[in-house]
Amino acid sequence: MTSSSTQGIKTVLHPVSDLGKAKAVYAALLGVEPTADESYYVGFDTGGQHIGLVPKGGPQDMASPVAYWHVPDIEAKVAEVTAAGATVKEAAHDVGGGRLVASVVDLDGNVLGLLQDQ
């Protein structure tokens, strides 16, 4: 049994090649306008989830969508999953507003995102 549970997947980031065109598609899909609309990131909040669009995979070099598991203690969760065999892809760091993100790779090469809101 692990010491810290997750709060579920609430954030999914998608790498996109054309941010403007992708924004239109996701706005049509989700039925809402973006809550964040910058040249480096477009985000939508709907149904208790955050869907983000990252041009060309962003600094984390995403090749496919990454689901972010919300956790109360990101450092503890990184320690738990690496002890179980995952490897760190992106160490925990603040992305603004006290939000911490990290990512790990499971034994099959799947990227798992972790997110902690302060």
ZAPA-942394 format. One record per atom (N, C-alpha, C, O): residue number from 1; y, z, x; residue in three letters; atom name. Coordinates in nm, 2 decimals. Atoms other than C-alpha are relative to their C-alpha. Example, Ala and Ser with C-alpha at 12.3 -4.5 7.8 and 13.67 -1.06 7.14 Angstrom:
<sites>
 pami      y      z      x vextor banu
    1  -0.12   0.00   0.09    ALA    N
    1  -0.45   0.78   1.23    ALA   CA
    1   0.12   0.00   0.09    ALA    C
    1   0.12   0.07   0.19    ALA    O
    2  -0.11   0.00  -0.09    SER    N
    2  -0.11   0.71   1.37    SER   CA
    2   0.11   0.08  -0.08    SER    C
    2   0.22   0.09  -0.03    SER    O
</sites>
This chain:
<sites>
 pami      y      z      x vextor banu
    1  -0.12   0.00   0.09    MET    N
    1   0.00   0.00   0.00    MET   CA
    1   0.12   0.00   0.09    MET    C
    1   0.13   0.07   0.19    MET    O
    2  -0.12   0.01  -0.08    THR    N
    2   0.34  -0.09   0.13    THR   CA
    2   0.10   0.10  -0.04    THR    C
    2   0.09   0.16  -0.15    THR    O
    3  -0.09  -0.10   0.03    SER    N
    3   0.63   0.15   0.15    SER   CA
    3   0.12  -0.04  -0.08    SER    C
    3   0.19   0.04  -0.15    SER    O
    4  -0.12   0.05   0.08    SER    N
    4   0.90  -0.07  -0.01    SER   CA
    4  -0.04  -0.12  -0.08    SER    C
    4  -0.09  -0.22  -0.03    SER    O
    5   0.04   0.11   0.08    SER    N
    5   0.84  -0.29  -0.31    SER   CA
    5   0.11  -0.10  -0.01    SER    C
    5   0.22  -0.08   0.04    SER    O
    6  -0.10   0.10   0.02    THR    N
    6   1.03  -0.61  -0.40    THR   CA
    6   0.06   0.01  -0.14    THR    C
    6   0.00   0.08  -0.22    THR    O
    7  -0.06   0.01   0.13    GLN    N
    7   1.26  -0.67  -0.69    GLN   CA
    7  -0.02  -0.14  -0.06    GLN    C
    7   0.04  -0.17  -0.16    GLN    O
    8   0.04   0.13   0.05    GLY    N
    8   1.11  -1.01  -0.73    GLY   CA
    8   0.09  -0.11   0.06    GLY    C
    8   0.18  -0.09   0.14    GLY    O
    9  -0.08   0.11  -0.05    ILE    N
    9   1.24  -1.36  -0.65    ILE   CA
    9   0.11  -0.03  -0.10    ILE    C
    9   0.10  -0.05  -0.22    ILE    O
   10  -0.12   0.02   0.08    LYS    N
   10   1.59  -1.39  -0.77    LYS   CA
   10   0.09  -0.11   0.05    LYS    C
   10   0.19  -0.16  -0.01    LYS    O
   11  -0.08   0.10  -0.06    THR    N
   11   1.73  -1.65  -0.53    THR   CA
   11  -0.09  -0.11   0.06    THR    C
   11  -0.18  -0.08   0.13    THR    O
   12   0.08   0.12  -0.06    VAL    N
   12   1.60  -2.00  -0.43    VAL   CA
   12   0.11  -0.09   0.05    VAL    C
   12   0.20  -0.14  -0.02    VAL    O
   13  -0.09   0.10  -0.07    LEU    N
   13   1.79  -2.22  -0.18    LEU   CA
   13  -0.08  -0.13   0.02    LEU    C
   13  -0.19  -0.13   0.06    LEU    O
   14   0.06   0.13  -0.02    HIS    N
   14   1.73  -2.59  -0.17    HIS   CA
   14   0.08  -0.08   0.10    HIS    C
   14   0.20  -0.09   0.09    HIS    O
   15  -0.07   0.08  -0.09    PRO    N
   15   1.82  -2.81   0.12    PRO   CA
   15   0.03  -0.14  -0.07    PRO    C
   15  -0.06  -0.19  -0.14    PRO    O
   16  -0.03   0.13   0.07    VAL    N
   16   2.00  -3.13   0.00    VAL   CA
   16   0.07  -0.09   0.10    VAL    C
   16   0.14  -0.05   0.19    VAL    O
   17  -0.06   0.10  -0.09    SER    N
   17   2.11  -3.45   0.17    SER   CA
   17   0.14  -0.04  -0.04    SER    C
   17   0.22  -0.07   0.05    SER    O
   18  -0.13   0.04   0.05    ASP    N
   18   2.41  -3.52  -0.05    ASP   CA
   18   0.04   0.11  -0.10    ASP    C
   18   0.00   0.12  -0.21    ASP    O
   19  -0.04  -0.12   0.08    LEU    N
   19   2.58  -3.20  -0.18    LEU   CA
   19   0.06  -0.04  -0.13    LEU    C
   19   0.04   0.02  -0.23    LEU    O
   20  -0.07   0.04   0.12    GLY    N
   20   2.80  -3.38  -0.43    GLY   CA
   20  -0.10  -0.05  -0.11    GLY    C
   20  -0.09  -0.01  -0.23    GLY    O
   21   0.10   0.05   0.09    LYS    N
   21   2.51  -3.57  -0.59    LYS   CA
   21  -0.09   0.10  -0.05    LYS    C
   21  -0.13   0.11  -0.17    LYS    O
   22   0.09  -0.11   0.04    ALA    N
   22   2.28  -3.27  -0.59    ALA   CA
   22   0.07   0.10  -0.09    ALA    C
   22   0.01   0.14  -0.19    ALA    O
   23  -0.07  -0.09   0.09    LYS    N
   23   2.55  -3.05  -0.75    LYS   CA
   23   0.00  -0.06  -0.14    LYS    C
   23  -0.02   0.02  -0.23    LYS    O
   24   0.00   0.06   0.13    ALA    N
   24   2.57  -3.30  -1.04    ALA   CA
   24  -0.14   0.02  -0.07    ALA    C
   24  -0.15   0.05  -0.18    ALA    O
   25   0.13  -0.01   0.05    VAL    N
   25   2.19  -3.30  -1.08    VAL   CA
   25  -0.03   0.15  -0.04    VAL    C
   25  -0.09   0.17  -0.15    VAL    O
   26   0.04  -0.14   0.03    TYR    N
   26   2.15  -2.92  -1.07    TYR   CA
   26   0.09   0.06  -0.11    TYR    C
   26   0.04   0.14  -0.19    TYR    O
   27  -0.08  -0.04   0.11    ALA    N
   27   2.45  -2.87  -1.30    ALA   CA
   27  -0.06  -0.05  -0.14    ALA    C
   27  -0.06   0.02  -0.24    ALA    O
   28   0.06   0.06   0.11    ALA    N
   28   2.28  -3.10  -1.55    ALA   CA
   28  -0.13   0.08  -0.04    ALA    C
   28  -0.16   0.11  -0.15    ALA    O
   29   0.13  -0.08   0.03    LEU    N
   29   1.94  -2.92  -1.51    LEU   CA
   29   0.03   0.14  -0.05    LEU    C
   29  -0.04   0.18  -0.15    LEU    O
   30  -0.02  -0.14   0.03    LEU    N
   30   2.08  -2.57  -1.53    LEU   CA
   30   0.09   0.02  -0.12    LEU    C
   30   0.09   0.12  -0.19    LEU    O
   31  -0.09  -0.01   0.12    GLY    N
   31   2.35  -2.64  -1.80    GLY   CA
   31   0.12   0.09   0.03    GLY    C
   31   0.18   0.14  -0.07    GLY    O
   32  -0.11  -0.09  -0.03    VAL    N
   32   2.61  -2.44  -1.61    VAL   CA
   32   0.08  -0.07   0.12    VAL    C
   32   0.02  -0.15   0.20    VAL    O
   33  -0.08   0.04  -0.11    GLU    N
   33   2.89  -2.51  -1.36    GLU   CA
   33  -0.03   0.09   0.12    GLU    C
   33  -0.07   0.21   0.10    GLU    O
   34   0.02  -0.09  -0.12    PRO    N
   34   2.86  -2.37  -1.00    PRO   CA
   34   0.09   0.12   0.00    PRO    C
   34   0.20   0.11  -0.05    PRO    O
   35  -0.08  -0.12  -0.02    THR    N
   35   2.98  -2.02  -0.93    THR   CA
   35   0.05   0.01   0.14    THR    C
   35   0.15   0.08   0.17    THR    O
   36  -0.05   0.02  -0.13    ALA    N
   36   3.03  -2.11  -0.57    ALA   CA
   36  -0.01  -0.15   0.03    ALA    C
   36  -0.11  -0.21   0.01    ALA    O
   37   0.00   0.14  -0.02    ASP    N
   37   3.14  -2.45  -0.47    ASP   CA
   37   0.09  -0.03   0.13    ASP    C
   37   0.21  -0.05   0.12    ASP    O
   38  -0.06   0.02  -0.13    GLU    N
   38   3.22  -2.50  -0.10    GLU   CA
   38  -0.07  -0.12   0.07    GLU    C
   38  -0.17  -0.17   0.02    GLU    O
   39   0.05   0.12  -0.07    SER    N
   39   3.16  -2.79   0.15    SER   CA
   39  -0.14   0.04   0.07    SER    C
   39  -0.21  -0.05   0.10    SER    O
   40   0.12  -0.05  -0.07    TYR    N
   40   2.88  -2.58   0.31    TYR   CA
   40  -0.11   0.06  -0.09    TYR    C
   40  -0.21   0.10  -0.05    TYR    O
   41   0.09  -0.07   0.09    TYR    N
   41   2.72  -2.43   0.00    TYR   CA
   41   0.05  -0.01  -0.15    TYR    C
   41   0.16   0.00  -0.17    TYR    O
   42  -0.03   0.00   0.14    VAL    N
   42   2.70  -2.47  -0.38    VAL   CA
   42  -0.10   0.09  -0.07    VAL    C
   42  -0.22   0.08  -0.04    VAL    O
   43   0.09  -0.10   0.06    GLY    N
   43   2.55  -2.19  -0.59    GLY   CA
   43   0.02   0.01  -0.15    GLY    C
   43   0.13   0.00  -0.20    GLY    O
   44   0.00  -0.02   0.15    PHE    N
   44   2.46  -2.15  -0.96    PHE   CA
   44  -0.06   0.13  -0.03    PHE    C
   44  -0.16   0.17   0.03    PHE    O
   45   0.06  -0.12   0.05    ASP    N
   45   2.39  -1.83  -1.14    ASP   CA
   45  -0.03  -0.02  -0.15    ASP    C
   45   0.05  -0.05  -0.23    ASP    O
   46   0.04   0.02   0.14    THR    N
   46   2.19  -1.86  -1.46    THR   CA
   46  -0.14   0.08  -0.02    THR    C
   46  -0.22   0.07   0.07    THR    O
   47   0.12  -0.06   0.04    GLY    N
   47   1.92  -1.66  -1.63    GLY   CA
   47  -0.05   0.11   0.10    GLY    C
   47  -0.17   0.13   0.12    GLY    O
   48   0.04  -0.10  -0.09    GLY    N
   48   1.93  -1.38  -1.38    GLY   CA
   48  -0.04  -0.05   0.14    GLY    C
   48  -0.09   0.03   0.22    GLY    O
   49   0.03   0.06  -0.13    GLN    N
   49   1.87  -1.62  -1.09    GLN   CA
   49   0.11  -0.06   0.07    GLN    C
   49   0.21  -0.10   0.00    GLN    O
   50  -0.10   0.07  -0.07    HIS    N
   50   2.08  -1.77  -0.82    HIS   CA
   50  -0.07  -0.12   0.07    HIS    C
   50  -0.17  -0.11   0.14    HIS    O
   51   0.05   0.12  -0.06    ILE    N
   51   2.01  -2.13  -0.72    ILE   CA
   51   0.11  -0.06   0.09    ILE    C
   51   0.22  -0.08   0.05    ILE    O
   52  -0.10   0.05  -0.10    GLY    N
   52   2.18  -2.25  -0.40    GLY   CA
   52  -0.04  -0.13   0.06    GLY    C
   52  -0.16  -0.16   0.08    GLY    O
   53   0.02   0.13  -0.06    LEU    N
   53   2.22  -2.59  -0.25    LEU   CA
   53   0.06   0.00   0.14    LEU    C
   53   0.18   0.04   0.15    LEU    O
   54  -0.05  -0.01  -0.14    VAL    N
   54   2.25  -2.61   0.13    VAL   CA
   54  -0.01  -0.14   0.06    VAL    C
   54  -0.12  -0.20   0.08    VAL    O
   55   0.00   0.14  -0.06    PRO    N
   55   2.36  -2.94   0.29    PRO   CA
   55  -0.08  -0.01   0.13    PRO    C
   55  -0.06   0.07   0.22    PRO    O
   56   0.08   0.03  -0.12    LYS    N
   56   2.11  -3.07   0.54    LYS   CA
   56  -0.07   0.12   0.05    LYS    C
   56  -0.10   0.13   0.18    LYS    O
   57   0.08  -0.12  -0.04    GLY    N
   57   1.92  -2.74   0.55    GLY   CA
   57   0.08   0.11   0.06    GLY    C
   57   0.02   0.21   0.09    GLY    O
   58  -0.09  -0.10  -0.05    GLY    N
   58   2.22  -2.55   0.68    GLY   CA
   58  -0.04   0.05   0.14    GLY    C
   58  -0.13  -0.01   0.21    GLY    O
   59   0.03  -0.06  -0.14    PRO    N
   59   2.21  -2.33   1.00    PRO   CA
   59  -0.14   0.05   0.01    PRO    C
   59  -0.20   0.06   0.12    PRO    O
   60   0.14  -0.05  -0.01    GLN    N
   60   1.86  -2.20   0.91    GLN   CA
   60  -0.10  -0.12   0.00    GLN    C
   60  -0.22  -0.10   0.01    GLN    O
   61   0.08   0.12  -0.02    ASP    N
   61   1.73  -2.56   0.93    ASP   CA
   61  -0.11  -0.01  -0.10    ASP    C
   61  -0.23  -0.04  -0.07    ASP    O
   62   0.11   0.00   0.11    MET    N
   62   1.54  -2.55   0.59    MET   CA
   62  -0.05  -0.14  -0.01    MET    C
   62   0.03  -0.24  -0.02    MET    O
   63   0.06   0.13   0.03    ALA    N
   63   1.30  -2.84   0.54    ALA   CA
   63  -0.05  -0.01  -0.14    ALA    C
   63  -0.08  -0.12  -0.19    ALA    O
   64   0.05  -0.01   0.14    SER    N
   64   1.20  -2.73   0.19    SER   CA
   64   0.07   0.12  -0.07    SER    C
   64   0.12   0.20   0.00    SER    O
   65  -0.06  -0.12   0.06    PRO    N
   65   1.32  -2.48  -0.07    PRO   CA
   65  -0.06   0.13   0.05    PRO    C
   65  -0.18   0.13   0.09    PRO    O
   66   0.04  -0.13  -0.04    VAL    N
   66   1.30  -2.12   0.02    VAL   CA
   66   0.03   0.10  -0.11    VAL    C
   66   0.15   0.11  -0.15    VAL    O
   67  -0.02  -0.11   0.10    ALA    N
   67   1.25  -1.84  -0.23    ALA   CA
   67   0.03   0.13   0.07    ALA    C
   67  -0.04   0.16   0.17    ALA    O
   68  -0.04  -0.12  -0.06    TYR    N
   68   1.42  -1.52  -0.15    TYR   CA
   68  -0.04   0.12  -0.09    TYR    C
   68   0.00   0.13  -0.20    TYR    O
   69   0.04  -0.12   0.07    TRP    N
   69   1.25  -1.19  -0.25    TRP   CA
   69   0.11   0.10   0.03    TRP    C
   69   0.14   0.13   0.14    TRP    O
   70  -0.10  -0.11  -0.01    HIS    N
   70   1.51  -0.92  -0.32    HIS   CA
   70  -0.07   0.13   0.03    HIS    C
   70  -0.17   0.17  -0.04    HIS    O
   71   0.07  -0.12  -0.05    VAL    N
   71   1.42  -0.60  -0.14    VAL   CA
   71   0.11   0.11   0.02    VAL    C
   71   0.23   0.08   0.04    VAL    O
   72  -0.10  -0.10  -0.02    PRO    N
   72   1.59  -0.26  -0.12    PRO   CA
   72   0.03   0.04   0.15    PRO    C
   72   0.14   0.09   0.18    PRO    O
   73  -0.02  -0.03  -0.14    ASP    N
   73   1.54  -0.22   0.26    ASP   CA
   73  -0.06  -0.12   0.08    ASP    C
   73  -0.18  -0.13   0.11    ASP    O
   74   0.05   0.12  -0.07    ILE    N
   74   1.52  -0.55   0.45    ILE   CA
   74  -0.07   0.02   0.13    ILE    C
   74  -0.17  -0.04   0.16    ILE    O
   75   0.07  -0.03  -0.13    GLU    N
   75   1.44  -0.40   0.79    GLU   CA
   75  -0.14   0.05  -0.02    GLU    C
   75  -0.23   0.02   0.05    GLU    O
   76   0.14  -0.06   0.02    ALA    N
   76   1.15  -0.20   0.65    ALA   CA
   76  -0.09  -0.11  -0.05    ALA    C
   76  -0.21  -0.12  -0.01    ALA    O
   77   0.09   0.10   0.05    LYS    N
   77   1.02  -0.51   0.47    LYS   CA
   77  -0.04  -0.10   0.11    LYS    C
   77  -0.15  -0.14   0.11    LYS    O
   78   0.04   0.09  -0.12    VAL    N
   78   1.04  -0.73   0.78    VAL   CA
   78  -0.10   0.07   0.08    VAL    C
   78  -0.20   0.00   0.13    VAL    O
   79   0.10  -0.07  -0.08    ALA    N
   79   0.85  -0.46   0.97    ALA   CA
   79  -0.13   0.00  -0.07    ALA    C
   79  -0.24  -0.02   0.00    ALA    O
   80   0.13   0.00   0.07    GLU    N
   80   0.58  -0.44   0.70    GLU   CA
   80  -0.07  -0.14   0.00    GLU    C
   80  -0.19  -0.14   0.03    GLU    O
   81   0.07   0.13   0.01    VAL    N
   81   0.52  -0.82   0.67    VAL   CA
   81  -0.04  -0.05   0.14    VAL    C
   81  -0.13  -0.12   0.16    VAL    O
   82   0.04   0.04  -0.14    THR    N
   82   0.52  -0.87   1.05    THR   CA
   82  -0.11   0.08   0.05    THR    C
   82  -0.20   0.02   0.12    THR    O
   83   0.12  -0.08  -0.03    ALA    N
   83   0.28  -0.59   1.09    ALA   CA
   83  -0.13  -0.06  -0.06    ALA    C
   83  -0.24  -0.04  -0.01    ALA    O
   84   0.11   0.06   0.07    ALA    N
   84   0.06  -0.77   0.84    ALA   CA
   84  -0.03  -0.14   0.05    ALA    C
   84  -0.13  -0.20   0.01    ALA    O
   85   0.04   0.12  -0.06    GLY    N
   85   0.07  -1.09   1.05    GLY   CA
   85   0.11  -0.11  -0.01    GLY    C
   85   0.09  -0.22   0.05    GLY    O
   86  -0.11   0.10   0.01    ALA    N
   86   0.39  -1.28   0.95    ALA   CA
   86   0.08   0.00   0.13    ALA    C
   86   0.08   0.10   0.20    ALA    O
   87  -0.09   0.00  -0.12    THR    N
   87   0.64  -1.39   1.22    THR   CA
   87   0.14  -0.02  -0.05    THR    C
   87   0.16  -0.09  -0.15    THR    O
   88  -0.14   0.01   0.04    VAL    N
   88   1.01  -1.37   1.21    VAL   CA
   88   0.06  -0.14   0.03    VAL    C
   88   0.04  -0.19   0.14    VAL    O
   89  -0.07   0.13  -0.02    LYS    N
   89   1.19  -1.70   1.16    LYS   CA
   89   0.15   0.02   0.02    LYS    C
   89   0.21  -0.04   0.11    LYS    O
   90  -0.14  -0.03   0.00    GLU    N
   90   1.54  -1.57   1.10    GLU   CA
   90   0.02   0.15  -0.02    GLU    C
   90  -0.01   0.21  -0.12    GLU    O
   91  -0.02  -0.14   0.01    ALA    N
   91   1.63  -1.21   1.18    ALA   CA
   91   0.10   0.04  -0.10    ALA    C
   91   0.19  -0.04  -0.14    ALA    O
   92  -0.09  -0.05   0.10    ALA    N
   92   1.81  -1.00   0.93    ALA   CA
   92   0.15  -0.01   0.05    ALA    C
   92   0.18   0.04   0.16    ALA    O
   93  -0.15   0.01  -0.03    HIS    N
   93   2.19  -1.07   0.93    HIS   CA
   93   0.08   0.00  -0.12    HIS    C
   93   0.03  -0.04  -0.23    HIS    O
   94  -0.09   0.00   0.11    ASP    N
   94   2.49  -1.03   0.71    ASP   CA
   94   0.06  -0.14  -0.02    ASP    C
   94   0.11  -0.20   0.07    ASP    O
   95  -0.06   0.13   0.03    VAL    N
   95   2.60  -1.35   0.53    VAL   CA
   95   0.13   0.01  -0.08    VAL    C
   95   0.17  -0.08  -0.14    VAL    O
   96  -0.12  -0.03   0.07    GLY    N
   96   2.90  -1.19   0.37    GLY   CA
   96  -0.01   0.09  -0.12    GLY    C
   96  -0.11   0.09  -0.19    GLY    O
   97   0.00  -0.09   0.11    GLY    N
   97   2.99  -0.93   0.12    GLY   CA
   97  -0.11   0.11   0.01    GLY    C
   97  -0.15   0.16  -0.10    GLY    O
   98   0.11  -0.10  -0.01    GLY    N
   98   2.72  -0.69   0.26    GLY   CA
   98  -0.14  -0.05  -0.03    GLY    C
   98  -0.23   0.02  -0.03    GLY    O
   99   0.13   0.06   0.03    ARG    N
   99   2.44  -0.93   0.17    ARG   CA
   99  -0.07  -0.03   0.13    ARG    C
   99  -0.02  -0.10   0.22    ARG    O
  100   0.09   0.02  -0.12    LEU    N
  100   2.16  -0.93   0.43    LEU   CA
  100  -0.11  -0.10  -0.04    LEU    C
  100  -0.17  -0.09  -0.14    LEU    O
  101   0.11   0.09   0.02    VAL    N
  101   1.91  -1.21   0.46    VAL   CA
  101  -0.08  -0.01   0.13    VAL    C
  101  -0.03   0.01   0.24    VAL    O
  102   0.09   0.03  -0.11    ALA    N
  102   1.61  -1.28   0.68    ALA   CA
  102  -0.11  -0.09  -0.05    ALA    C
  102  -0.12  -0.11  -0.18    ALA    O
  103   0.12   0.08   0.05    SER    N
  103   1.31  -1.51   0.67    SER   CA
  103  -0.11   0.02   0.10    SER    C
  103  -0.09   0.04   0.22    SER    O
  104   0.13  -0.02  -0.08    VAL    N
  104   0.95  -1.48   0.79    VAL   CA
  104  -0.09  -0.12  -0.03    VAL    C
  104  -0.07  -0.18  -0.14    VAL    O
  105   0.09   0.11   0.02    VAL    N
  105   0.67  -1.73   0.82    VAL   CA
  105  -0.14   0.06  -0.02    VAL    C
  105  -0.18   0.14   0.07    VAL    O
  106   0.13  -0.06   0.02    ASP    N
  106   0.33  -1.64   0.67    ASP   CA
  106  -0.10  -0.07   0.09    ASP    C
  106  -0.07  -0.16   0.16    ASP    O
  107   0.10   0.05  -0.09    LEU    N
  107   0.00  -1.72   0.83    LEU   CA
  107  -0.03  -0.15  -0.03    LEU    C
  107  -0.10  -0.22   0.06    LEU    O
  108   0.02   0.14   0.03    ASP    N
  108  -0.01  -2.07   0.66    ASP   CA
  108   0.13  -0.08   0.02    ASP    C
  108   0.13  -0.20  -0.01    ASP    O
  109  -0.12   0.07  -0.03    GLY    N
  109   0.34  -2.17   0.77    GLY   CA
  109   0.11   0.00  -0.11    GLY    C
  109   0.21  -0.07  -0.10    GLY    O
  110  -0.10  -0.01   0.11    ASN    N
  110   0.52  -2.09   0.44    ASN   CA
  110   0.11   0.09   0.04    ASN    C
  110   0.09   0.20   0.09    ASN    O
  111  -0.11  -0.08  -0.03    VAL    N
  111   0.87  -1.96   0.48    VAL   CA
  111   0.03   0.09  -0.12    VAL    C
  111   0.04   0.04  -0.23    VAL    O
  112  -0.03  -0.10   0.11    LEU    N
  112   0.94  -1.64   0.28    LEU   CA
  112   0.14   0.06   0.03    LEU    C
  112   0.16   0.11   0.14    LEU    O
  113  -0.13  -0.05  -0.02    GLY    N
  113   1.30  -1.54   0.24    GLY   CA
  113   0.01   0.15  -0.05    GLY    C
  113  -0.06   0.18  -0.15    GLY    O
  114  -0.02  -0.14   0.04    LEU    N
  114   1.41  -1.17   0.21    LEU   CA
  114   0.15   0.01  -0.01    LEU    C
  114   0.23  -0.04   0.07    LEU    O
  115  -0.15  -0.02   0.03    LEU    N
  115   1.75  -1.06   0.07    LEU   CA
  115   0.02   0.14  -0.04    LEU    C
  115  -0.05   0.20  -0.13    LEU    O
  116  -0.04  -0.14   0.04    GLN    N
  116   1.91  -0.72   0.04    GLN   CA
  116   0.15   0.00  -0.03    GLN    C
  116   0.23  -0.04   0.06    GLN    O
  117  -0.14  -0.02   0.03    ASP    N
  117   2.23  -0.66  -0.14    ASP   CA
  117   0.04   0.15   0.02    ASP    C
  117  -0.03   0.24  -0.01    ASP    O
  118  -0.04  -0.13  -0.03    GLN    N
  118   2.43  -0.36  -0.03    GLN   CA
  118   0.07   0.06  -0.12    GLN    C
  118   0.11   0.18  -0.11    GLN    O
</sites>
